[in-house]
Amino acid sequence: MPKKAKPAGNGKEERPVPCKQVKVEADAGPSALNFDSPSGLFESLISPIKTETFFKEFWEQKPLLIQRDDPALATYYQSLFRLTDLKSLCSRGVYYGRDINVCRCVNGKKKVLNKDGKAHFLQLRKDFDQKRATIQFHQPQRFKVFILQLEGEKHWRLYHPTVPLAREYSLEAEDKIGRPAHEFTLKPGDLLYFPRGTIHQADTPPGLAHSAHVTISTYQNSSWGDFLLDTISGLVFDTAKEDVELRAGIPRQLLLQVETTAVAKRQLSGFLRTLADRLEGTKELLSSDMKKDFVMHRLPPYYVGDGTALSTPGGKLPRLDSIVGLQFKDHIVLTVGPDQNPSDEAQEKMVYIYHSLKNRRDTHMMGNEEETEPHGLRFPLSHLDALKQIWNSSAISVKDLKLPTDEEKESLVLSLWTECLIQVV
């Protein structure tokens, strides 16, 4: 079976580190997941490890294995999903390719066994039992929340990465892998984390009917390299407006050269130093494309109730004498970019606010057309300082906003309130 390298980040070389194993007994922590908030759920998923400890000691550094050996904790994650749930999901309507994939490993290569159209439970069960196929659910939060090691067992082997925090999936040759750095069996209630780039192999031990688990992949395309690619284009565009050297044509025949000339390298190096100097002195909000993508593909806020607070403004209408504050701040981004609908050839800059309040949980990241653009608002660049005031304060008086007229102040907060982004406090 091939070994897969998980994708990620910045390619920084680092020495191998050991796997941390935590064995949990029944009296070491709660046996139920906490659904009161996203942060509470995450902490209960990795319990007894604290969130601060996880990000300080394990995140993108080394594997973590939590084994809940006590039989009383074997059902720790089972409330999320069971194999028996598959039948009820099929009755709701799931489709090959869109909702699920059926596949298995044949001669070291992945083979997809999907049929056409709607998936039926009896066929899935046949593929599962007779062909030992793997059933993969797309966006499982549409059916349940998360799925971890739920039922059965899974034998895992972890290998030191050949490319730490690798950006892309790859199949490594056997002679490059070496011996497993860690080998263990996950049982119901267990959790395994390993940094992206860790080469891994998993299989169901002989004699077991099935194994149900999930891999939660996160933080892809969020490295410093991605951030640099996102910010540099706007920085070059702005600098070229003021620097005639950046607007000058490149040497003739340069694009036909097999290798970059020494003169061209010196010129590019000088431009990069100029851009670095400008970056240190800028106060504008950069990385607009990454911010848009982050918000556009984020689930709507976790909210207890009928969800009207995410689509219908509530509470008092903001006035000049009101005190206002942001709500759902973790689901809103603020950035500056060129006017996307210019009335003339000159592209003026605008302030853009994007949010995930109106994102649909049932079609999250399913490639629907309505997800091609994020929800949000835009304002003239003159509103930037006032918006920063709102973003940087837990509460602020409308009349204290840095805008020239009272009408502009009221209009700004009314727009934000109508979009459910602020409330009167």
C-alpha positions in Angstrom: 0.0 0.0 0.0 1.4 3.5 -0.9 2.3 5.9 1.8 0.7 9.3 1.6 2.3 12.6 2.6 -0.2 15.1 3.8 0.0 18.7 2.3 0.7 21.9 4.1 3.0 24.8 4.7 6.3 26.5 4.5 8.8 23.7 3.8 11.0 24.6 6.8 13.3 21.7 7.6 13.1 20.4 11.1 14.4 17.4 13.1 12.1 14.5 13.8 10.4 14.7 17.2 8.8 11.9 19.2 5.1 11.1 19.3 3.4 12.1 22.5 1.1 9.4 23.9 -1.6 10.2 26.5 -3.6 7.4 28.1 -6.9 8.5 29.6 -8.8 6.7 32.3 -12.5 7.2 33.0 -11.9 9.5 35.9 -9.5 11.8 34.0 -12.1 13.9 32.3 -15.6 14.1 31.0 -16.9 11.3 28.8 -19.3 13.6 26.8 -18.5 16.1 24.1 -19.2 19.8 24.8 -21.5 21.3 22.2 -22.0 24.7 23.9 -19.5 26.5 21.6 -17.0 25.7 18.8 -14.1 26.3 21.3 -15.7 24.1 23.9 -16.2 21.3 21.3 -12.6 21.5 20.2 -11.3 21.3 23.7 -13.5 18.3 24.5 -12.3 16.6 21.3 -8.7 16.7 22.5 -9.3 16.3 26.2 -7.4 16.0 28.5 -4.9 18.1 26.5 -5.7 21.8 26.8 -6.1 24.0 23.7 -3.1 26.2 24.7 -0.9 23.2 25.2 -1.9 21.6 21.9 -1.0 24.7 19.8 2.1 25.4 21.8 3.6 21.9 21.8 2.0 19.8 19.0 0.5 22.0 16.2 2.8 21.6 13.1 5.5 20.1 15.4 4.9 16.5 16.4 2.2 13.8 16.5 -0.2 13.4 19.5 -1.9 10.1 20.3 -4.7 10.1 22.9 -5.8 6.6 23.9 -8.9 6.2 26.0 -8.1 2.8 27.3 -10.9 2.6 29.9 -13.9 0.7 28.4 -16.2 3.5 29.9 -14.6 5.9 27.4 -14.8 3.7 24.3 -18.0 5.5 23.2 -16.4 9.0 23.7 -17.0 10.0 20.0 -19.8 7.6 19.1 -22.6 10.1 19.6 -21.3 11.8 16.4 -21.7 8.9 14.0 -22.2 5.1 13.8 -22.1 2.7 10.9 -25.8 2.1 11.6 -26.5 5.8 10.7 -25.6 5.0 7.1 -29.0 3.5 6.4 -30.9 6.6 7.6 -28.6 8.9 5.6 -29.3 7.0 2.4 -33.0 7.4 3.0 -32.4 11.2 3.0 -30.7 11.1 -0.3 -26.9 10.9 -0.8 -25.3 10.9 -4.2 -22.0 9.4 -5.5 -19.3 12.0 -6.1 -21.3 14.8 -4.5 -21.9 13.3 -1.0 -19.8 10.2 -0.9 -17.0 8.3 -2.6 -16.6 4.6 -2.4 -13.0 3.4 -3.0 -10.4 0.8 -2.1 -6.7 0.3 -2.6 -5.7 -2.1 -5.4 -2.0 -2.8 -6.0 -1.0 0.2 -4.1 -3.3 2.6 -6.0 -6.7 4.1 -5.1 -9.6 2.7 -7.2 -12.9 4.6 -7.1 -16.0 2.3 -7.1 -18.7 5.0 -7.5 -21.9 4.2 -9.3 -24.0 6.8 -11.0 -26.6 8.9 -9.2 -28.2 8.2 -5.8 -26.5 5.8 -3.4 -28.5 2.9 -2.0 -27.7 1.4 1.4 -27.7 -2.2 0.3 -25.2 -1.5 -2.5 -23.0 0.5 -0.1 -23.2 -2.3 2.5 -22.3 -4.9 -0.2 -19.2 -2.8 -1.3 -18.3 -2.3 2.4 -18.6 -6.0 3.4 -17.5 -7.9 0.3 -15.0 -5.6 -1.3 -13.7 -4.1 1.9 -14.3 -0.7 0.4 -13.8 2.6 2.2 -16.8 5.0 2.2 -15.8 8.6 2.3 -18.4 11.3 3.3 -18.0 14.8 1.8 -18.6 17.7 4.3 -19.9 15.4 7.0 -21.1 18.3 9.1 -24.2 18.3 6.8 -25.1 14.9 8.4 -23.4 15.0 11.8 -20.7 17.2 13.2 -17.3 15.5 13.2 -16.3 11.9 13.1 -13.2 10.5 14.8 -12.3 6.9 15.7 -15.8 5.6 16.4 -16.0 1.9 15.9 -13.7 -1.0 15.3 -9.9 -0.5 15.2 -7.3 1.0 12.8 -3.7 0.0 12.6 -1.5 3.1 11.9 2.1 3.6 10.9 3.7 7.1 10.9 6.9 7.9 9.1 9.2 10.9 9.3 8.3 13.3 6.6 10.7 13.6 3.6 9.3 17.2 3.2 8.1 18.7 6.5 4.8 20.6 6.2 4.6 19.6 2.5 2.2 21.7 0.4 0.9 18.8 -1.8 0.0 15.2 -1.5 2.6 12.8 -2.8 3.2 9.1 -3.0 6.7 8.3 -1.7 8.8 5.4 -2.9 9.4 2.6 -0.4 13.2 3.0 -0.3 12.8 6.7 0.8 10.5 6.0 3.7 12.6 3.9 6.0 11.1 2.2 9.1 8.0 3.5 10.8 8.7 6.1 13.5 5.5 5.3 15.3 3.2 2.3 15.1 0.0 1.7 17.1 -3.7 0.7 16.9 -6.5 3.2 17.3 -9.5 1.9 19.2 -12.9 3.5 19.8 -12.6 6.8 21.6 -8.9 7.4 20.6 -7.6 10.5 18.8 -4.6 11.0 16.6 -3.1 14.2 15.4 0.0 14.6 13.2 1.4 17.6 11.3 0.8 17.9 7.6 3.7 16.3 5.7 3.7 13.3 8.0 3.8 10.1 5.9 1.2 7.6 7.1 -0.3 4.3 6.4 -3.5 2.8 7.9 -5.4 -0.5 7.6 -8.0 -2.4 9.4 -6.5 -5.3 11.4 -7.4 -8.8 10.1 -10.6 -10.4 11.6 -12.4 -7.1 12.3 -15.7 -6.5 10.4 -15.1 -2.8 10.0 -13.5 0.4 11.2 -15.1 3.9 11.2 -13.0 7.0 11.6 -12.3 10.3 10.0 -9.4 12.5 9.0 -10.0 16.2 9.8 -7.7 18.1 7.5 -7.2 21.7 8.3 -5.2 24.9 7.6 -4.2 24.1 4.0 -3.0 27.0 1.9 -2.5 29.1 4.9 1.3 29.3 5.1 3.6 32.4 5.1 4.3 31.5 1.5 0.6 31.7 0.6 0.3 35.0 2.5 3.3 36.5 0.7 1.9 35.5 -2.7 -1.4 37.1 -1.8 0.0 40.4 -0.6 2.9 40.9 -3.1 0.7 41.6 -6.1 -1.2 44.5 -4.6 2.1 45.9 -3.2 3.7 45.8 -6.6 0.6 47.5 -8.2 0.7 50.3 -5.6 4.5 50.8 -5.8 4.5 50.9 -9.6 2.1 53.9 -9.5 4.8 55.9 -7.7 8.1 54.4 -9.0 8.9 55.0 -12.7 11.5 52.2 -12.6 8.9 49.6 -12.0 6.9 51.0 -15.0 9.9 50.8 -17.3 10.0 48.0 -19.9 12.1 44.9 -19.2 15.2 44.4 -21.5 14.4 43.3 -25.0 14.7 39.5 -25.5 14.6 38.8 -21.8 11.7 36.5 -22.0 13.5 34.4 -24.6 16.6 33.9 -22.4 17.1 30.3 -21.1 18.5 31.7 -17.8 17.9 35.0 -16.1 20.8 37.4 -16.7 22.9 38.8 -13.9 21.7 42.3 -14.8 18.0 41.2 -14.5 18.7 39.5 -11.1 20.3 42.6 -9.7 17.3 44.7 -10.9 14.8 42.3 -9.4 16.7 42.2 -6.1 16.6 46.0 -6.0 12.9 46.0 -6.6 12.3 43.4 -3.8 14.2 45.6 -1.4 12.1 48.6 -2.4 8.9 46.5 -1.9 10.2 45.4 1.6 10.8 49.0 2.6 7.4 50.0 1.4 5.7 47.1 3.2 7.3 48.2 6.5 5.8 51.6 6.1 2.3 50.8 5.0 -0.7 50.8 7.2 -3.2 49.4 4.7 -4.9 46.0 5.2 -3.4 43.5 2.9 -4.1 39.9 1.8 -7.6 40.5 0.4 -7.8 37.3 -1.7 -6.9 35.1 1.3 -9.4 36.9 3.5 -12.2 36.5 0.9 -11.5 32.8 0.4 -11.4 32.2 4.2 -14.7 33.8 4.8 -16.4 32.5 1.7 -15.6 28.9 2.7 -16.3 29.2 6.4 -19.3 27.8 8.1 -21.8 30.4 9.5 -21.4 31.2 13.2 -22.4 28.6 15.7 -25.8 29.8 17.0 -28.3 28.4 19.4 -31.9 29.2 18.2 -33.7 29.6 15.0 -30.8 31.4 13.3 -32.7 34.7 12.7 -30.0 36.7 14.4 -27.7 35.8 11.4 -30.1 37.1 8.8 -32.4 39.6 10.4 -31.1 42.6 12.4 -32.5 42.8 15.9 -32.5 45.1 18.9 -32.5 48.9 18.7 -31.8 50.8 15.5 -28.4 52.5 15.9 -28.6 56.3 16.1 -26.0 59.1 16.5 -26.2 58.8 20.3 -25.9 55.0 20.4 -23.1 52.8 21.6 -22.4 50.0 19.2 -20.2 47.0 19.0 -19.4 44.2 16.6 -21.0 40.8 16.9 -19.7 37.6 15.3 -16.3 39.2 15.0 -14.5 35.9 14.2 -16.7 35.6 11.1 -16.0 39.1 9.6 -12.9 40.4 7.8 -12.0 43.9 6.8 -9.7 44.7 3.9 -8.8 47.3 1.3 -8.7 46.6 -2.5 -9.4 48.1 -5.9 -12.9 49.1 -6.8 -14.4 46.0 -8.3 -17.0 48.1 -10.2 -15.2 51.2 -11.4 -17.2 53.8 -13.3 -14.2 55.0 -15.2 -10.7 53.7 -16.1 -9.1 54.9 -12.9 -9.4 52.2 -10.2 -10.0 53.8 -6.9 -9.5 51.8 -3.7 -12.4 50.8 -1.6 -12.9 49.2 1.9 -14.5 45.8 1.8 -16.1 43.9 4.6 -16.8 40.2 4.0 -18.6 37.8 6.4 -19.9 34.2 6.7 -23.2 35.0 8.4 -25.2 34.1 5.3 -23.2 31.0 4.3 -25.3 27.9 4.1 -24.4 25.0 6.3 -26.2 22.5 4.1 -24.1 23.3 1.0 -20.9 24.3 2.7 -17.9 23.9 0.2 -20.0 21.9 -2.2 -19.0 24.0 -5.2 -22.4 25.7 -5.6 -22.6 28.8 -7.8 -23.8 30.9 -4.9 -20.4 30.5 -3.3 -18.4 32.2 -6.0 -18.5 35.5 -4.2 -18.6 36.2 -0.5 -21.3 38.2 1.3 -20.4 41.7 2.5 -20.4 45.4 2.1 -18.1 48.1 0.6 -17.4 51.6 1.6 -15.2 54.5 0.4 -11.6 54.6 1.6 -12.5 57.6 3.7 -14.5 55.3 6.0 -11.4 53.1 6.8 -10.5 54.9 10.1 -14.1 54.8 11.4 -14.3 51.1 10.6 -11.0 50.5 12.4 -12.4 52.2 15.4 -15.4 49.8 15.5 -13.1 46.8 14.9 -10.7 47.7 17.6 -13.2 48.6 20.3 -15.6 46.4 22.3 -18.0 49.3 22.2 -17.9 52.8 20.7 -20.1 55.8 20.5 -21.4 56.5 17.0 -20.8 60.2 17.4 -17.1 59.5 18.1 -16.5 57.8 14.7 -13.9 59.5 12.5 -16.2 60.8 9.8 -16.8 64.4 8.8 -20.6 64.5 9.2 -23.2 63.0 11.5 -25.1 61.7 8.5 -22.1 59.6 7.4 -21.7 58.2 10.9 -25.3 57.2 11.1 -25.3 55.8 7.6 -22.2 53.7 8.3 -23.6 52.0 11.4 -27.0 51.5 9.8 -25.4 49.6 7.0 -23.5 47.4 9.4 -26.6 46.8 11.6 -28.7 45.9 8.6 -26.1 43.2 7.7 -26.3 42.0 11.3 -22.6 42.8 11.9 -23.1 45.2 14.8 -25.6 45.7 17.7 -26.5 48.5 20.0 -25.0 47.8 23.4 
